[in-house]
Amino acid sequence: MLNVLFSTRQEAWGEYHELLSSAFASAGLDVVLATDHAPETVDYVVYAPNGGLQDFTAFARCKGVLSLWAGVETIIDNPTLTQPVARMVDDSLTQGMVEWVIGHVLRHHLGMDAHILVQDGTWQPHFPPLAKTRAVTILGLGALGLACGKALVTLGFQVRGWSRNAKTDANITCFHGPDGLKDALRDADMVVGLLPDTPATTNILNAETLALLKRGSFVINPGRGPLIDDDALIAALDDGQITHATLDVFRIEPLPVDHPFWAHPNVTVTPHIASTTRPDTASRIIAENIARNEAGHGLANLVDRSAGY
């Protein structure tokens, strides 16, 4: 019998209790799932940072912490968290991100705001260019970045991708390293941020790198808020270097009501909805990962603490 502690926001218990219990049974696991196990009795923790658990010192028996979130930047620096940590990797998360990114890339590519927001009775035909004339740069070529890039390729866009280390893809022009970043951004029509939040990615879109984009380009960020230097982005928007920024993530969330992004006419704020964990599929993934570990194969999707993700 395994004791699994569920530690996340209180209202999530109602969403996950039956789904996780069913998934554990389907995986052949005998599990006692609870929100109040004594730490010294816990075998696994199903975790999200908003659950309040911060001190893992007493969880000496714990074999692994399974995150409900894809991002782990808020927990990996916790000095008390010495247990293995598994990220949430779920096709539903990926598909949600692909749909959000494609939607906003097409919105800007087709100039849809001009028709949706300006209904003034003036007939002004506007014919957008074809996708094959647009260069879209994706910062981050992990599971989400590659999936978004491949979807954009099928629509005909010229897709570039940048990652810290060298990667290859048959249909995406891949760049890496500091010099590669400049080449990936230079004269791009759009940039999509899908990098993790690490010291190396903080403010990766700043005054210098935003200036490399084609004048009048678009910034789309569903990755992490600290990827963007907010002041530099606002300056680039005011200058016309960037036509519009669609932002789903921010340094502080919820975004403070007095933040300049809310009032800027060329910024779209969405409330961190680009991709979210689906309880039904996440429950199955967690159960299968624990079953894998119990069978001696180790946890999948382990966090590399040295890399920060």
C-alpha positions in Angstrom: 0.0 0.0 0.0 1.2 3.5 -0.9 0.4 6.7 0.8 0.0 9.6 -1.6 -0.3 13.1 -0.4 -2.3 15.5 -2.5 -1.0 19.0 -1.9 -2.4 21.8 -4.1 -5.1 24.4 -3.8 -8.0 23.2 -1.7 -10.7 23.4 -4.4 -8.7 21.1 -6.6 -9.3 18.1 -4.3 -12.9 18.0 -5.6 -11.6 17.9 -9.2 -8.9 15.3 -8.6 -10.0 12.9 -5.8 -12.1 10.5 -7.8 -10.1 10.8 -11.0 -6.8 10.1 -9.3 -8.3 7.2 -7.2 -9.7 5.6 -10.4 -6.4 6.1 -12.2 -4.4 4.5 -9.4 -6.7 1.5 -9.5 -6.5 1.2 -13.3 -2.7 1.2 -12.9 -2.8 -1.6 -10.4 -1.8 0.5 -7.5 -3.1 0.1 -3.9 -3.1 3.8 -2.8 -4.4 5.7 0.1 -4.9 9.2 -1.3 -5.3 12.0 1.2 -4.6 15.7 1.9 -3.4 15.1 5.5 -1.0 12.2 5.6 1.7 12.5 8.3 4.9 13.5 6.4 6.9 10.6 7.6 4.3 8.1 6.1 4.2 9.6 2.6 5.5 7.6 -0.4 4.6 10.2 -3.1 3.4 13.8 -3.2 1.1 15.1 -6.0 2.0 18.7 -5.9 1.4 22.3 -7.0 3.1 25.3 -5.4 -0.3 26.9 -4.6 -1.0 24.2 -2.0 1.1 25.7 0.7 3.6 22.9 1.2 7.1 24.5 1.3 9.1 22.4 3.8 9.8 18.8 2.6 12.3 18.1 5.4 10.1 15.6 7.2 9.2 13.6 4.0 12.1 11.2 4.5 10.2 8.2 3.0 9.0 10.1 0.0 10.2 8.5 -3.3 9.1 11.4 -5.6 7.2 14.6 -6.0 4.9 14.7 -9.1 4.1 18.2 -10.2 0.7 19.1 -11.7 2.4 22.0 -13.5 4.6 21.9 -16.5 6.7 24.7 -15.0 8.8 24.0 -12.0 10.8 27.2 -11.5 9.0 28.0 -8.3 10.0 24.8 -6.5 13.4 23.5 -7.8 15.4 26.0 -5.7 13.7 24.9 -2.5 16.6 23.6 -0.4 14.3 21.2 1.6 13.1 19.5 -1.6 15.7 16.7 -2.0 13.3 14.2 -3.5 13.1 13.5 -7.3 10.7 15.9 -9.0 8.7 15.0 -12.1 7.3 17.7 -14.4 3.8 17.3 -15.9 4.2 16.4 -19.5 0.8 15.8 -21.1 -0.5 15.8 -24.6 -3.4 17.9 -23.5 -1.1 20.6 -22.3 0.7 20.5 -25.6 -2.4 20.6 -27.7 -3.8 23.5 -25.6 -0.6 25.5 -26.2 -0.6 24.8 -29.9 -4.2 26.0 -30.3 -3.5 29.2 -28.4 -0.3 30.0 -30.2 -1.8 29.2 -33.7 -4.8 31.4 -32.9 -2.8 34.4 -32.0 -0.2 34.0 -34.7 -3.1 33.9 -37.3 -4.8 36.8 -35.6 -1.8 39.0 -36.1 -0.8 37.5 -39.5 -4.3 38.2 -40.9 -4.7 41.6 -39.2 -8.0 40.5 -37.7 -8.1 43.2 -35.1 -8.6 45.8 -37.8 -12.0 44.3 -38.6 -13.0 43.1 -35.2 -12.2 46.3 -33.3 -13.0 48.9 -36.0 -16.5 48.7 -37.2 -16.9 52.3 -38.4 -18.8 51.8 -41.6 -15.7 52.4 -43.8 -15.1 49.8 -46.5 -11.3 49.3 -46.5 -10.2 46.1 -48.1 -7.0 44.7 -46.7 -5.3 41.6 -48.1 -2.9 40.0 -45.8 0.3 38.4 -47.1 0.5 34.6 -47.4 2.0 32.7 -44.5 5.0 31.7 -46.6 6.2 35.3 -46.6 6.2 35.5 -42.8 9.1 34.4 -40.5 8.0 33.2 -37.1 10.7 32.6 -34.5 10.0 30.3 -31.6 12.2 30.7 -28.5 12.4 27.3 -26.9 12.4 24.0 -28.7 11.1 21.7 -26.0 7.9 19.6 -26.4 5.7 22.7 -26.5 8.0 24.7 -28.8 8.5 21.9 -31.3 4.8 21.1 -31.4 3.9 24.8 -32.1 6.6 25.1 -34.7 5.5 22.0 -36.6 1.9 23.2 -36.6 3.0 26.6 -38.0 5.0 24.8 -40.7 1.9 23.0 -41.8 0.3 26.4 -42.4 3.2 27.5 -44.5 5.0 29.9 -42.2 8.8 30.1 -42.3 9.6 28.8 -38.8 12.8 29.4 -37.0 13.5 27.9 -33.6 16.1 28.8 -30.9 17.3 26.7 -28.0 20.2 26.8 -25.6 21.7 23.6 -27.0 21.8 22.5 -30.6 18.6 20.8 -31.9 17.5 19.7 -35.3 14.2 19.4 -37.1 13.6 18.6 -40.7 11.1 21.5 -41.2 12.3 24.1 -38.7 15.4 26.2 -39.1 17.2 25.7 -35.8 19.6 28.0 -34.0 21.3 27.8 -30.7 23.6 29.7 -28.4 24.1 33.5 -28.1 25.0 34.1 -31.7 22.2 31.8 -32.9 19.7 33.9 -30.9 20.6 37.0 -32.9 20.3 35.0 -36.2 16.9 33.5 -35.1 15.5 36.9 -34.3 16.9 39.0 -37.1 14.1 40.4 -39.3 11.5 38.0 -37.9 7.9 39.0 -38.3 6.8 37.4 -35.0 8.5 35.9 -32.0 6.8 33.3 -29.7 8.3 32.9 -26.2 8.2 29.3 -25.0 11.4 29.1 -22.9 11.5 28.1 -19.2 12.2 30.6 -16.5 15.9 30.3 -15.6 18.6 32.9 -14.9 19.8 32.4 -18.5 16.4 33.3 -20.0 15.5 36.3 -17.8 14.9 39.3 -20.1 16.0 37.4 -23.2 13.6 39.8 -25.0 15.2 43.1 -24.2 15.9 46.4 -26.0 18.8 44.9 -27.9 17.0 41.7 -29.0 13.7 43.4 -29.8 15.6 45.7 -32.1 16.6 42.7 -34.2 13.1 41.9 -35.2 11.5 43.3 -38.4 10.1 46.8 -37.7 6.4 46.4 -37.1 6.7 42.8 -35.8 4.6 41.0 -33.2 5.5 39.5 -29.8 3.6 36.6 -28.4 4.5 35.2 -25.0 2.7 32.2 -23.5 5.9 30.9 -21.9 7.1 32.8 -18.7 6.8 36.4 -17.7 10.4 37.1 -16.9 11.4 36.3 -20.5 10.5 39.9 -21.4 12.0 43.1 -20.1 8.6 44.9 -19.6 10.0 48.4 -19.9 11.9 47.6 -23.1 8.8 46.0 -24.6 6.7 49.1 -23.8 9.4 51.4 -25.3 9.5 49.2 -28.5 5.7 49.4 -28.8 5.6 53.1 -28.3 8.4 53.5 -31.0 6.6 51.3 -33.5 9.3 48.6 -33.6 6.7 46.2 -32.2 3.2 46.6 -33.5 1.5 44.5 -30.9 2.3 42.2 -28.0 0.0 39.4 -26.9 1.0 38.3 -23.4 -0.4 35.4 -21.3 2.3 35.3 -18.5 3.8 37.9 -16.3 6.3 38.5 -13.5 3.5 39.0 -11.0 0.2 37.1 -11.4 -2.5 38.1 -11.4 -1.2 41.1 -13.3 -1.5 44.2 -11.0 -4.4 46.4 -12.0 -2.0 49.4 -12.3 0.4 47.7 -14.6 0.9 49.6 -17.9 0.2 46.6 -20.0 -3.5 46.8 -19.1 -3.9 50.3 -20.6 -1.6 50.1 -23.5 -3.5 50.1 -26.8 -1.1 47.7 -28.5 -1.0 45.0 -25.7 -3.4 42.1 -25.3 -3.4 40.6 -21.8 -4.8 37.0 -21.4 -4.9 35.6 -17.8 -2.5 32.7 -18.1 -4.8 30.5 -20.1 -2.7 29.4 -23.0 -2.4 25.9 -21.6 -3.6 24.3 -18.4 -3.5 20.9 -16.8 -6.5 18.8 -17.4 -7.4 16.7 -14.3 -8.5 13.6 -16.3 -5.4 13.2 -18.3 -3.1 14.5 -15.6 -4.5 11.9 -13.2 -3.7 9.1 -15.6 -0.2 10.4 -16.2 0.6 10.6 -12.5 -0.7 7.1 -11.8 1.3 5.7 -14.7 4.5 7.4 -13.5 4.2 6.1 -10.0 3.5 2.6 -11.3 6.6 2.9 -13.5 8.7 3.9 -10.5 7.3 1.1 -8.4 8.2 -1.3 -11.2 11.8 -0.2 -10.9 12.0 1.8 -14.1 12.3 5.2 -12.4 10.1 8.3 -12.7 9.7 9.8 -16.2 10.1 13.5 -17.0 12.5 14.2 -14.1 13.6 17.8 -13.5 17.3 18.5 -14.2 18.0 20.8 -11.3 21.3 22.0 -12.8 19.4 23.2 -16.0 16.5 24.6 -14.0 13.8 22.6 -15.7 
